[in-house]
Amino acid sequence: MKKNKKLGIRNIEGKELIRLLKKVTKRTFDHRDFVKSEHDWWTLYTLACMTSSVRDPRAAGILNMERSSSDYAIRNLVFKHFFQSDNGERSFWSLSRGQRQSMSYKCNRLAENLGNFVNEECFDRTRWYRHSDFEGQNRKKLKIERLYRVQIGGTPVAPVIALDEEHAKQLANMFILPMVPDDVKSDHDIRVHRVFELWADRKMEDFIAASTEISDNILRENTAHQERIAEIDKKIAANKLIINCLQSNLMVQLDVNE
């Protein structure tokens, strides 16, 4: 791989984007044949982010894009790079019937081809409705790791970096579970959930961010618990005053009636 080929989510534009779209909007496109390197894999992943075919919280900042539905993003991308006039004045409604049919075909192929890539490369086989015998072969072959969120009883407790779900569970059982109190883990299964894939330059940044997010959420939960405890203590103190008043009033009434 050449040094100038950047990995990860990146801005794809100009002639490079047009060449890529021409390939991915064809019926004969197969991501399994297209991906020859880690750079190729991240190129398709970036296009999937650009079309909202996969949700990645890092994409908005890197690509400077607004969140939208996949259908809208695909249609907008195809129209802009295949059918919009150079001066930008042509609208979708000004296209001829043949152009609309061509645009619809390209949109469908782009959605289908990126969908196949995302389903096979960005999800675990344990999701039965996305089952594929090819699941993640390119990603695993290229050793593109994932960030997983470890959960116990539905509560996130830590992130781990692993190649697949089985590996993530092994790491969680080895390094995370022993640190969790017995009363927390006794009645709950440990689960791992994919967050997103990682590239070398951002691996530790993303891991630290995920750890910080989990820690901040736990601290906020603790603060909420402490506030509720303070409210309960306040209520208990008020109730004790009422009980003392009742007892004093009872003693007064007993004295009066003697």
C-alpha positions as CSV (number, residue, x, y, z in Angstrom):
1,M,0.0,0.0,0.0
2,K,1.4,3.4,-0.9
3,K,2.1,5.8,1.8
4,N,-0.1,8.6,0.4
5,K,-3.3,6.4,0.6
6,K,-5.0,7.6,3.7
7,L,-6.9,5.1,5.8
8,G,-10.1,5.6,7.8
9,I,-13.0,7.9,7.1
10,R,-11.9,10.7,4.7
11,N,-13.2,13.3,2.3
12,I,-13.7,11.7,-1.1
13,E,-14.5,14.3,-3.8
14,G,-13.9,15.4,-7.3
15,K,-12.8,12.9,-9.9
16,E,-12.1,10.2,-7.3
17,L,-15.7,10.3,-6.1
18,I,-17.1,10.2,-9.7
19,R,-14.9,7.2,-10.6
20,L,-16.0,5.5,-7.4
21,L,-19.7,6.2,-8.0
22,K,-19.5,4.9,-11.6
23,K,-18.2,1.6,-10.3
24,V,-20.6,1.2,-7.3
25,T,-23.7,2.1,-9.3
26,K,-23.3,-0.8,-11.7
27,R,-25.2,-4.1,-11.4
28,T,-22.0,-6.1,-11.8
29,F,-20.2,-4.4,-8.8
30,D,-19.1,-6.7,-6.0
31,H,-17.4,-5.3,-3.0
32,R,-15.6,-8.6,-2.4
33,D,-13.8,-8.2,-5.7
34,F,-13.3,-4.4,-5.3
35,V,-11.6,-4.6,-1.9
36,K,-7.9,-5.4,-2.5
37,S,-6.4,-3.3,0.4
38,E,-7.3,-1.6,3.6
39,H,-7.5,1.6,1.7
40,D,-10.2,0.1,-0.6
41,W,-12.1,-1.1,2.4
42,W,-12.2,2.3,4.1
43,T,-13.1,3.9,0.7
44,L,-16.3,1.9,0.6
45,Y,-16.9,2.5,4.3
46,T,-16.6,6.2,3.8
47,L,-19.0,6.1,0.9
48,A,-21.4,4.2,3.1
49,C,-21.1,7.0,5.7
50,M,-21.7,9.6,3.0
51,T,-24.9,7.9,2.0
52,S,-26.0,7.2,5.6
53,S,-25.9,3.4,4.8
54,V,-24.0,3.0,8.0
55,R,-24.2,5.2,11.1
56,D,-20.9,6.4,12.4
57,P,-20.7,9.3,14.9
58,R,-17.2,10.2,13.7
59,A,-18.4,10.8,10.1
60,A,-20.2,14.1,10.7
61,G,-17.1,15.9,12.0
62,I,-14.7,14.4,9.4
63,L,-17.0,14.7,6.3
64,N,-18.8,17.9,7.5
65,M,-22.1,16.4,6.7
66,E,-25.6,16.6,8.1
67,R,-27.5,13.6,9.2
68,S,-30.2,12.5,6.8
69,S,-32.0,9.3,5.7
70,S,-30.1,6.9,3.5
71,D,-32.6,7.3,0.6
72,Y,-32.2,11.1,0.6
73,A,-28.4,11.0,0.8
74,I,-28.1,8.5,-2.0
75,R,-30.5,10.3,-4.2
76,N,-28.8,13.6,-3.5
77,L,-25.3,12.2,-4.2
78,V,-26.3,10.5,-7.5
79,F,-28.2,13.6,-8.8
80,K,-25.3,15.9,-7.9
81,H,-22.6,13.9,-9.6
82,F,-24.5,12.5,-12.6
83,F,-27.4,14.7,-13.5
84,Q,-27.0,18.2,-12.1
85,S,-25.9,20.9,-14.6
86,D,-22.6,22.6,-14.2
87,N,-24.3,25.8,-13.0
88,G,-26.4,23.9,-10.5
89,E,-29.7,25.2,-11.9
90,R,-31.1,21.9,-13.1
91,S,-33.5,20.3,-10.6
92,F,-34.7,16.7,-10.3
93,W,-38.1,17.7,-11.7
94,S,-36.5,19.1,-14.8
95,L,-35.0,15.8,-15.8
96,S,-36.5,13.9,-18.7
97,R,-38.3,10.6,-18.2
98,G,-35.2,8.7,-19.4
99,Q,-32.9,10.6,-17.0
100,R,-35.2,9.9,-14.1
101,Q,-35.2,6.2,-14.9
102,S,-31.5,6.2,-15.2
103,M,-31.2,8.1,-11.9
104,S,-33.5,5.6,-10.2
105,Y,-31.5,2.7,-11.5
106,K,-28.2,4.2,-10.2
107,C,-29.7,5.0,-6.8
108,N,-31.1,1.4,-6.5
109,R,-27.7,-0.1,-7.4
110,L,-25.8,2.2,-5.1
111,A,-28.1,1.3,-2.2
112,E,-28.0,-2.4,-3.0
113,N,-24.2,-2.6,-3.4
114,L,-23.4,-0.5,-0.3
115,G,-26.1,-2.5,1.7
116,N,-24.3,-5.7,0.8
117,F,-21.0,-4.3,1.9
118,V,-22.4,-3.0,5.2
119,N,-24.3,-6.2,6.0
120,E,-21.3,-8.4,5.4
121,E,-18.5,-6.2,6.7
122,C,-20.0,-4.1,9.5
123,F,-22.3,-6.5,11.4
124,D,-21.7,-9.7,13.3
125,R,-23.0,-13.0,12.2
126,T,-24.9,-13.4,15.5
127,R,-27.5,-11.0,14.0
128,W,-29.3,-13.9,12.2
129,Y,-31.2,-11.5,9.9
130,R,-27.9,-10.4,8.4
131,H,-26.4,-13.9,8.2
132,S,-23.8,-14.3,5.4
133,D,-21.2,-17.1,4.9
134,F,-18.9,-14.3,3.7
135,E,-19.4,-12.3,6.9
136,G,-16.5,-9.9,7.4
137,Q,-13.9,-11.9,5.5
138,N,-12.3,-8.8,3.8
139,R,-12.2,-6.9,7.1
140,K,-10.8,-9.8,9.0
141,K,-8.3,-10.6,6.3
142,L,-7.1,-7.0,6.5
143,K,-7.1,-7.1,10.3
144,I,-9.4,-4.1,10.6
145,E,-10.4,-4.1,14.3
146,R,-13.6,-2.9,15.9
147,L,-14.5,-1.1,19.0
148,Y,-17.0,-3.1,21.1
149,R,-18.9,-1.8,24.1
150,V,-19.1,-4.4,27.0
151,Q,-22.4,-4.5,28.9
152,I,-23.5,-6.3,32.0
153,G,-27.3,-6.3,32.6
154,G,-27.7,-3.7,29.9
155,T,-25.3,-1.3,31.5
156,P,-22.1,-0.4,29.6
157,V,-19.0,-1.0,31.8
158,A,-16.0,-0.8,29.4
159,P,-14.9,-0.8,25.7
160,V,-12.6,-3.4,24.2
161,I,-10.8,-3.6,20.8
162,A,-11.2,-6.9,19.0
163,L,-11.4,-8.4,15.5
164,D,-14.9,-9.9,16.0
165,E,-17.6,-10.6,18.6
166,E,-16.1,-13.9,19.8
167,H,-12.7,-12.2,20.4
168,A,-14.4,-9.3,22.2
169,K,-16.2,-11.7,24.5
170,Q,-13.0,-13.4,25.3
171,L,-11.3,-10.1,26.2
172,A,-14.3,-9.0,28.3
173,N,-14.3,-12.3,30.3
174,M,-10.5,-12.1,30.8
175,F,-10.0,-8.4,31.6
176,I,-13.4,-6.7,32.4
177,L,-15.5,-9.3,34.2
178,P,-12.9,-9.9,37.1
179,M,-13.1,-6.2,38.0
180,V,-16.9,-6.2,38.3
181,P,-18.4,-6.8,41.8
182,D,-19.9,-10.2,42.2
183,D,-23.3,-8.8,43.2
184,V,-23.5,-6.9,39.8
185,K,-22.5,-9.7,37.5
186,S,-24.1,-12.7,39.3
187,D,-27.5,-12.3,37.8
188,H,-26.6,-10.9,34.4
189,D,-24.9,-12.1,31.2
190,I,-22.0,-10.3,29.7
191,R,-22.7,-8.9,26.3
192,V,-20.7,-7.0,23.7
193,H,-22.0,-4.6,21.1
194,R,-20.2,-3.3,18.0
195,V,-19.6,0.5,18.1
196,F,-17.6,1.0,14.9
197,E,-14.4,-0.1,13.0
198,L,-11.1,1.4,13.8
199,W,-8.0,2.6,11.9
200,A,-4.5,3.0,13.3
201,D,-4.3,6.8,13.5
202,R,-7.5,7.1,15.6
203,K,-7.5,3.8,17.5
204,M,-6.5,5.1,20.9
205,E,-8.4,8.4,20.5
206,D,-11.6,6.5,19.9
207,F,-10.9,4.0,22.7
208,I,-10.2,6.8,25.2
209,A,-13.3,8.7,24.0
210,A,-15.5,5.5,24.5
211,S,-14.0,4.9,27.9
212,T,-14.6,8.6,28.9
213,E,-18.2,8.4,27.6
214,I,-19.0,5.3,29.7
215,S,-17.3,6.9,32.8
216,D,-19.2,10.2,32.4
217,N,-22.5,8.3,32.0
218,I,-21.7,6.3,35.2
219,L,-20.8,9.5,37.1
220,R,-24.0,11.2,35.9
221,E,-25.9,8.2,37.1
222,N,-24.2,8.3,40.5
223,T,-24.9,12.0,40.8
224,A,-28.6,11.3,40.1
225,H,-28.6,8.6,42.7
226,Q,-26.9,10.9,45.2
227,E,-29.5,13.6,44.5
228,R,-32.3,11.1,45.1
229,I,-30.6,9.9,48.3
230,A,-30.4,13.5,49.5
231,E,-34.1,14.0,48.7
232,I,-35.0,10.7,50.6
233,D,-32.8,11.8,53.5
234,K,-34.6,15.1,53.5
235,K,-38.0,13.4,53.5
236,I,-36.9,11.0,56.3
237,A,-35.8,14.0,58.4
238,A,-39.1,15.7,57.8
239,N,-41.0,12.5,58.7
240,K,-39.0,12.2,61.9
241,L,-40.0,15.8,62.9
242,I,-43.6,14.9,62.3
243,I,-43.3,11.8,64.5
244,N,-41.6,13.8,67.2
245,C,-44.5,16.3,67.0
246,L,-47.0,13.5,67.2
247,Q,-45.2,12.0,70.2
248,S,-45.0,15.4,72.0
249,N,-48.6,16.2,71.3
250,L,-49.6,12.8,72.7
251,M,-47.6,13.4,75.9
252,V,-49.3,16.8,76.3
253,Q,-52.7,15.3,75.8
254,L,-52.0,12.6,78.3
255,D,-50.8,15.2,80.9
256,V,-53.9,17.3,80.3
257,N,-56.3,14.4,80.7
258,E,-54.7,13.0,83.9
